[in-house]
Amino acid sequence: MSQQRLTEVVGAVHDPHLPFGLAEMGMLERVTVLPTHAVEVVVNVPCHHCPGLQMLRDDIETALQAAGVTQPIHISFQGREAWQPVSMTPEVRAAMRTMGIQTVISRSIEEGAPV
């Protein structure tokens, strides 16, 4: 399975608390096939003590296995950088506002100005 397809599969997995995929939420850092042929998934999460992390881990594994991955899967929730609300797509930010969920980022970002 290609790197792009693996990324699409994991990117479509929903955040355990919101109806948006990890890619849309800006939480998916990378999906890599390691030299050992294991699949490594790195997800940046807003809260490292979130009770939904085990559910997220299970959902990622289930999605990859359903897509045909048979090799070992290694999932880390500790990426290079902490997740920030600016990582979300503008569509997700707008949908969250519609749902009454506030996302705190600078107004210049909301208006499309360079960061």
C-alpha positions as CSV (number, residue, x, y, z in Angstrom):
1,M,0.0,0.0,0.0
2,S,1.4,3.4,-0.9
3,Q,2.4,6.0,1.6
4,Q,-0.2,8.3,0.2
5,R,-3.0,5.7,0.7
6,L,-1.8,5.0,4.3
7,T,-1.9,8.7,5.0
8,E,-5.4,9.0,3.5
9,V,-6.7,6.1,5.6
10,V,-5.3,7.5,8.9
11,G,-6.2,11.1,8.0
12,A,-9.9,10.1,7.6
13,V,-10.0,8.6,11.2
14,H,-12.1,10.9,13.3
15,D,-11.0,12.7,16.4
16,P,-12.7,10.8,19.3
17,H,-14.6,14.0,20.4
18,L,-15.4,15.7,17.1
19,P,-16.8,14.6,13.7
20,F,-13.7,15.6,11.8
21,G,-10.8,13.5,10.5
22,L,-7.3,13.8,11.8
23,A,-6.1,15.4,8.6
24,E,-8.8,18.1,8.7
25,M,-8.0,18.7,12.4
26,G,-4.3,19.1,11.5
27,M,-3.5,16.4,14.0
28,L,-1.8,13.9,11.6
29,E,1.9,14.6,11.6
30,R,3.0,11.6,9.5
31,V,2.5,8.0,8.4
32,T,5.6,6.2,7.5
33,V,6.5,2.6,6.5
34,L,9.7,1.9,8.5
35,P,12.6,-0.2,7.2
36,T,11.3,-3.0,9.4
37,H,8.0,-2.7,7.3
38,A,6.0,-1.7,10.4
39,V,3.7,1.3,9.9
40,E,4.5,4.3,12.1
41,V,1.8,6.8,12.8
42,V,2.5,10.1,14.6
43,V,-0.5,12.1,15.8
44,N,-0.3,15.5,17.5
45,V,-3.0,15.7,20.1
46,P,-4.3,18.8,22.0
47,C,-4.2,17.0,25.3
48,H,-1.8,14.2,26.2
49,H,-4.0,13.1,29.1
50,C,-7.1,12.8,27.0
51,P,-9.3,9.8,27.9
52,G,-10.0,9.3,24.2
53,L,-6.4,8.4,23.3
54,Q,-7.0,4.7,23.6
55,M,-10.2,5.0,21.4
56,L,-8.1,7.0,18.9
57,R,-5.4,4.3,18.9
58,D,-8.0,1.6,18.4
59,D,-9.7,3.5,15.6
60,I,-6.4,4.1,13.7
61,E,-5.4,0.4,14.0
62,T,-8.9,-0.7,12.9
63,A,-8.9,1.6,9.9
64,L,-5.4,0.5,8.8
65,Q,-6.3,-3.2,9.2
66,A,-9.5,-2.7,7.3
67,A,-7.5,-1.2,4.5
68,G,-5.3,-4.3,4.4
69,V,-2.4,-3.5,6.6
70,T,-1.1,-6.7,8.1
71,Q,2.3,-5.5,9.4
72,P,2.8,-4.1,12.9
73,I,1.4,-0.6,13.6
74,H,3.2,1.8,15.9
75,I,1.2,4.8,17.0
76,S,2.7,7.8,18.9
77,F,0.8,10.8,20.2
78,Q,4.0,12.8,20.7
79,G,5.0,14.6,17.5
80,R,7.6,17.2,16.8
81,E,5.3,20.0,17.7
82,A,2.3,20.5,19.9
83,W,-1.0,20.7,18.1
84,Q,-2.4,24.2,17.7
85,P,-5.9,25.3,16.6
86,V,-4.3,27.0,13.6
87,S,-3.6,23.5,12.3
88,M,-7.3,22.9,11.6
89,T,-8.6,23.6,8.1
90,P,-10.7,26.7,7.7
91,E,-13.7,24.5,7.0
92,V,-13.3,22.7,10.4
93,R,-12.9,26.0,12.2
94,A,-16.1,27.3,10.6
95,A,-18.0,24.0,11.3
96,M,-16.9,24.1,15.0
97,R,-18.1,27.7,15.3
98,T,-21.5,26.6,13.9
99,M,-21.6,23.8,16.5
100,G,-20.9,26.4,19.2
101,I,-17.3,25.3,19.8
102,Q,-14.9,28.2,20.1
103,T,-11.5,27.9,18.5
104,V,-9.0,30.5,19.8
105,I,-6.6,31.7,17.1
106,S,-5.6,35.2,16.0
107,R,-8.1,37.2,14.0
108,S,-5.5,37.7,11.2
109,I,-5.4,33.9,10.7
110,E,-9.2,33.8,10.6
111,E,-9.2,36.5,7.9
112,G,-6.6,34.7,5.9
113,A,-3.7,37.0,6.6
114,P,-0.2,35.4,6.6
115,V,0.9,34.0,10.0
